[in-house]
Amino acid sequence: MSTSQTWLVTGASQGLGLTLVRQLLAAGHRVAATSRRLSSLTQLLGNASASFLPLETDLTTESSVAQAVSQAISTFGRLDVVVNNAGYGIGGSVEELSDAETRQAFDVNVFGMLNVIRQALPHMRTAGSGHIINISSIAGISGNVGWAIYAATKYAVEGVSEVLAQDLAPLGIKVTVVAPGAFRTNFLTPESLVLTRQPIEAYQAVRASHEKYLAMNGTQAGDPEKAAGAIVQLAAAAHPPVHLLLGQDAYKRATLKLETFRQELAAWHPLTVSTGFAE
């Protein structure tokens, strides 16, 4: 019995998405892959074939996403796994980032994901099966200084995924939100990262945080090949988790956040429970 699946992977021309698509094709899966520029895909992955469909797609435009999903279905007949990988980092304090910059980050990181989900779900519902994998970040669980808007977009990915998993479980469709830590991709380069163009002198801690992250580029502990392999393994699981962390650093940050949160809840418990009507 064949274990080949049909995948749709967004943001496939670089980073984790590119690594994942290469592994999927090597393993014999069928892959529809999106990027903002078709040439970026074909130069790196080759032209369309019986198992590969490159798609130039603007994820922030629902009609473009609808066309991409329709092409994937007409080409391969089904969608088994959808990976919402596309996104970018944005750094700066809330005050340092304009409304336009902030909205663009949400358009790509959140609304682009929602566009893909809305277009893919009718096909998955008809099939009564499928797996949606949303790539978040450890920043969506435990944000760091200087990355408020990025964290906000990834918190949204986490929240949507948690509830979507509940909504879709009765329909036979699985949802997992994957939160990677630092992996050795191009995420910390200008292709995937935007920093405020209007820094404010008072935010020295923000500047220090950005410098720390930029200095990590090329030395991150996470191996993208292993991360892609983990996602392939995740999609093969009969009972996948709703949440999956990738990387020792992600695990450390998440567990520290949980413990800190628990301590804060306990410390303020008397005030928390004092707000009900007296009996």
C-alpha positions in Angstrom: 0.0 0.0 0.0 1.4 3.4 -1.0 2.1 5.9 1.7 2.5 8.8 -0.8 0.6 11.9 0.2 -0.3 15.2 -1.5 1.1 18.2 0.3 0.6 22.0 -0.1 3.5 24.0 1.3 3.5 27.8 1.4 6.7 29.8 1.6 8.6 27.1 -0.2 11.3 29.0 -1.9 13.6 29.4 1.2 14.2 28.3 4.7 12.3 25.5 6.3 9.7 25.4 3.5 12.4 24.8 0.8 14.1 22.1 2.9 10.7 20.4 3.6 9.7 20.3 -0.1 13.0 18.8 -1.1 12.6 16.0 1.5 9.0 15.4 0.4 9.9 15.1 -3.3 12.8 12.8 -2.5 10.5 10.6 -0.5 8.0 10.2 -3.4 5.3 12.6 -2.2 3.3 15.0 -4.5 3.9 18.6 -3.6 2.2 21.8 -4.6 4.5 24.6 -3.4 3.8 28.4 -3.3 6.1 31.4 -3.4 5.6 35.1 -4.3 7.7 34.5 -7.4 7.5 31.4 -9.6 11.1 31.8 -10.7 12.2 31.4 -7.1 10.7 27.9 -7.0 11.7 26.7 -10.4 15.3 27.8 -10.1 15.6 25.9 -6.8 13.3 22.9 -7.3 12.9 22.6 -11.1 9.9 22.9 -13.4 6.5 21.3 -12.9 6.4 17.5 -13.1 4.1 14.6 -12.2 4.9 15.1 -8.5 5.8 18.8 -8.3 3.5 21.9 -8.9 5.2 25.3 -8.4 2.6 28.0 -7.8 3.2 31.8 -7.8 0.8 32.9 -5.1 0.1 36.1 -3.2 -1.1 34.7 0.1 -2.5 38.0 1.2 -5.0 38.0 -1.7 -7.7 35.4 -1.3 -8.4 35.1 -5.0 -4.7 34.2 -5.6 -4.8 31.6 -2.9 -8.1 30.2 -4.3 -6.5 29.8 -7.7 -3.5 28.0 -6.2 -5.6 25.6 -4.2 -7.8 24.9 -7.3 -4.7 24.2 -9.4 -3.3 21.8 -6.8 -6.6 19.9 -6.6 -7.0 19.7 -10.4 -3.5 18.5 -10.7 -3.2 16.0 -7.9 -6.9 15.3 -7.1 -6.7 15.8 -3.4 -4.9 17.5 -0.5 -3.7 15.4 2.4 -1.4 17.8 4.2 -1.3 21.6 4.2 1.7 23.3 5.7 1.3 27.0 6.4 5.0 27.9 6.5 5.1 31.3 4.9 5.9 34.3 7.1 8.6 36.7 8.2 10.0 38.3 11.3 9.5 41.9 12.3 11.4 43.7 15.0 10.8 46.9 16.9 8.8 48.2 19.8 5.2 48.8 19.2 5.9 52.6 19.1 8.6 52.2 16.5 6.6 50.3 14.0 4.0 52.0 11.8 0.4 50.9 11.3 1.2 49.9 7.8 4.2 47.8 8.9 2.2 46.1 11.6 -0.8 45.3 9.4 1.5 43.9 6.7 3.0 41.5 9.2 -0.5 40.3 10.2 -1.5 40.1 6.5 1.3 37.7 5.7 1.7 35.8 9.0 -1.9 35.5 10.0 -4.4 36.4 7.3 -2.3 34.6 4.6 -2.6 31.4 6.7 -6.3 31.9 7.1 -6.8 32.4 3.4 -5.1 29.0 2.7 -7.1 27.3 5.4 -10.4 28.6 4.1 -9.7 27.5 0.6 -8.3 24.0 1.6 -11.0 23.0 4.1 -13.9 22.4 1.6 -11.7 19.7 -0.1 -10.6 18.2 3.2 -14.2 18.2 4.5 -15.4 16.4 1.4 -12.6 13.8 1.9 -13.3 13.5 5.6 -9.5 13.6 6.3 -6.4 15.8 6.2 -3.9 17.5 8.3 -3.3 21.2 8.6 0.2 22.1 10.0 0.6 25.7 10.9 4.2 26.9 11.5 4.3 29.3 14.5 7.4 30.1 16.6 8.5 29.8 20.1 7.8 33.6 20.1 4.1 32.6 19.9 4.4 31.0 23.3 7.2 33.1 24.9 7.9 36.4 23.3 11.2 38.3 23.8 12.1 42.0 24.1 11.9 43.9 20.8 9.7 41.5 18.9 6.1 42.4 20.1 4.4 42.5 16.7 6.1 39.3 15.6 5.1 37.6 18.8 1.5 38.9 18.4 1.2 37.3 14.9 2.5 34.0 16.2 0.3 34.1 19.3 -2.6 34.5 16.8 -1.4 31.4 14.9 -1.3 29.5 18.1 -4.8 30.6 19.1 -6.4 29.9 15.8 -4.8 26.5 15.6 -5.9 25.4 19.1 -9.5 26.2 18.4 -9.4 25.0 14.8 -8.2 21.6 16.1 -11.3 21.4 18.2 -13.6 22.5 15.4 -12.2 20.0 12.9 -11.8 17.0 15.1 -15.4 15.7 14.5 -14.8 16.0 10.7 -11.7 13.8 10.7 -9.2 16.6 10.0 -6.2 17.1 12.2 -4.5 20.3 13.2 -1.0 20.8 14.6 0.8 24.1 15.4 4.6 23.8 15.2 6.7 26.2 17.3 10.3 26.1 16.2 13.2 27.7 18.1 16.3 29.0 16.3 17.2 27.0 13.2 20.0 27.6 10.8 18.0 29.1 7.9 17.9 32.5 6.4 15.3 33.8 8.9 17.8 36.3 10.4 18.6 37.8 7.0 16.9 40.7 5.1 15.0 38.2 3.0 13.0 37.1 6.0 13.4 39.8 8.6 12.3 43.4 8.8 13.6 45.8 11.5 12.1 49.2 12.4 13.3 52.0 10.1 12.4 54.6 12.8 14.3 53.5 16.0 13.7 55.6 19.1 16.7 56.2 21.3 14.9 55.3 24.5 14.6 51.7 23.5 18.1 50.5 24.1 17.0 47.1 25.4 15.2 46.6 22.1 18.4 47.5 20.1 20.4 45.1 22.3 17.9 42.3 21.7 18.0 42.8 17.9 21.8 42.8 17.9 21.9 39.6 19.9 19.6 37.8 17.4 21.4 39.1 14.4 24.7 37.9 15.8 23.2 34.4 15.9 22.8 34.2 12.1 24.6 31.1 10.8 25.3 29.7 14.3 21.8 28.6 15.3 21.7 25.2 17.0 18.7 23.9 15.0 19.2 21.8 11.9 16.6 22.6 9.3 17.0 19.1 7.7 16.0 17.5 11.0 13.2 20.0 11.5 11.8 19.1 8.1 12.1 15.4 8.9 10.2 16.0 12.1 7.3 17.6 10.2 7.2 14.6 7.8 7.2 12.3 10.8 4.4 14.4 12.4 2.2 14.1 9.3 2.6 10.3 9.4 1.4 10.0 13.0 -2.0 8.4 13.6 -2.6 10.7 16.6 -0.5 13.9 16.1 -0.3 16.5 18.9 -2.0 19.9 18.6 1.2 21.5 19.8 4.8 20.5 18.7 7.9 22.3 19.8 11.0 22.0 17.7 14.4 22.6 19.3 16.0 22.4 22.7 15.8 26.2 23.0 12.1 26.2 22.2 11.5 23.5 24.9 13.5 25.5 27.5 11.7 28.8 26.7 8.3 27.1 26.8 8.8 25.3 30.1 10.2 28.5 31.7 7.1 30.4 30.5 4.8 27.8 32.0 6.6 27.9 35.4 6.7 31.7 35.5 3.0 31.8 34.5 2.1 29.3 37.2 3.9 31.3 39.8 2.2 34.5 38.8 -1.2 32.8 38.9 -0.6 31.5 42.3 0.8 34.8 43.7 -2.3 36.7 42.5 -4.9 34.0 43.2 -6.5 35.8 46.2 -7.3 38.9 44.0 -8.4 36.7 41.1 -11.0 34.9 43.1 -12.2 38.0 45.0 -14.2 39.3 42.1 -17.3 37.1 42.4 -20.6 37.9 44.2 -20.4 37.3 47.9 -22.4 34.2 48.9 
